[in-house]
């Protein structure tokens, strides 16, 4: 998208506003599927938690993807978007047996990650095929906030508990149709991923009724100019060879599955915000915008760095700015960042704002959540209206707590 188009979107729909480019989503989807074009059966389940707007779900499904969901509400969103239940995977963590049973009745693929629920579900519903999430005890991503395959992770069933799984399967006579892992996000070293994959292959040998093996995702995307990313093409070549060999030895062609979220939508998104105030202190120049971590929490929560552009003055002389928000907390987006000269009223754009940005937004400080716009075929479509005060109070119930005065007789 050109800067003029982004500025027009900010003018037409107001700020702050999220903008998603469908062409980039399609290109990322094609890139991933092309990397595994030599595998006979490949299934991509888009991770809904990354960006859950109905229009986005519909579009990604139109490309050929199913959905990976982590809550019954995400399942309902997928169904509302027109995605058939058979193309939805349910991979929750720490939810009740009742929630899993409710989702199973919808015809969604169930993925269970703990022994307790596995045994209970298998005992009550042995006829329902189940996928098992394995914890391979492999650290990926280098950050414990986004690495979920290490030994202390709450996710998955430990590989050391395979005998327990086999005992439950034998006792309940349930069918295991899939094996799954997800080691974490921002994976750079594909050899680490391939090592974890070998653990998954070894685990898969214990089950004779498999239909698919799900390798999760966590591929790193570049967040700034010159940033490194996962080499999907090299990874595709290496895992394809190993997967095809496994299927040949297994005696059956299985489906190779992935569940990308960030990889598909992160680079497609930009977050536009207006500069309210340029504030000079004794040592810092602050650019204070009409947003805060209530809209974009990743820099404060994960320390993530989003490239920032002044699209109102892209050719201006670069100065150092600390970009901060309007929340009554420390809500710093960037410290001493070189940005073309900013004046009050300028529109700045945060790159890589497609994944885990709007979906983690809140109403902190009673601020409205922003609008969302989809740029598709050179047109801007509003896909989520900006919230209003009615949205803030619609579920609040006002109770009369006025003290009652007791009447007394004289």
C-alpha positions, 0 to 999 in steps of 0.5 A: 500500500502507498502512503497516500492510501494509508493517509486517506484511510486515516482520514476516512475512518479516523484514527487510531485504525488497523489496516490489513492488506489481503495481498500480503496474506495471500502471498504468505499463504502461497509461500508456505504451501509452495515450500511443501508442494512435494508433500501429497497432503498438506493442511494449513490451519490458521491460528485464529488468536492472531487476528480473529476478525470474521472478514479475515477468517473468511478470506483466509479460508477462501485461500484454502486454509482451515482454522486452529482455535483455542476457545469455544468462542473462536470455534463459533467465530469460525463457524460464523465465518462459514468455515466447515467444522471438519476444517477446524482444529480445537487446541485448548489449554486448561479448559473444562471437560464440558467445553471440550465435549460441547465443541466435539458435538459440533464436529470439530477436530479435538486436540487434547494436551493433558492426561486427565482430560484425555482419560475422561474424554476417552472414557466417555466418548471413545468413538470420537477421534482425538489428536494429542498435543505433545510437549517435546521439551525443546526450547524455541524462540529464545523467550520464555513468554513465547516458547511453549515447548520447554520442560516447565511449559503448561502446554502439551503432554510430556514425551516422558509420559508416552507410556501413560498415553498408551495405557489410556488409549488401550483402556478406553479404546479411543482412536488417536488420529493425530499427533501435534506439537507447538514449540513456540514463536519466532523460530530462527534455527530450523535445525531446532525445529527439525530436531523437535520434529524427529521427536514427533515422528518417534512419538507417531510410531506408537499410534497406528490410526493416525491421519495427520501430524501437526507440526505447529508453527512459530515461524519468525517474520522480520520486524525491521529492515534487515531483520532475520526470519525463518527460512521457510523454503529451506525448512520446507525442503528438509522437512518434506524429505523427512516427512515423505520418508516417514509416511513410506515407512508408516505404510500410509500417506498422512497429512502434514499440518501447520497452524501459522498465525503470525506468519500469515497476517503479521506483515499484512497489518499496519496500525495508524495513529495520530500524533497529539502532542510533541513534548520536549523535556530536558533530555527527550522528545516525546511523540504522544499519540492517540493510542496506548498499550490498550490498542497495541500491547506487544512492545510493553508485554514482549519487548517487540520492536515495530518499525515506525514511519511518519507517513505524513512526512516520510522525507523529513529530516530524521530526529530521535523520538520516544513514541508514547501513548495517552494511557495513564501508565508507562506505555512506550512504543519506542525509545529514542527512535530515528523517525522523520521529523514529527509535528502535531497532527501527523499520522504515524504507521506501526509495521507488522501490526497484523498479529496479536495486536487488535486481538489483544486490545482492551478498553483500559482507561475506558478508551474505545477499541479502534476500527479495522479496515481491510485493503482488498483489490485496491479498495478499503473496506471497514471490517470492524467499526470503532467502538462507541460509549454505548459499547463501553457501558452496554453490559454494565448494570447500574445498581441503586446504592443510595442509603435508605433513610429509616422513618422514625415516629415522634 
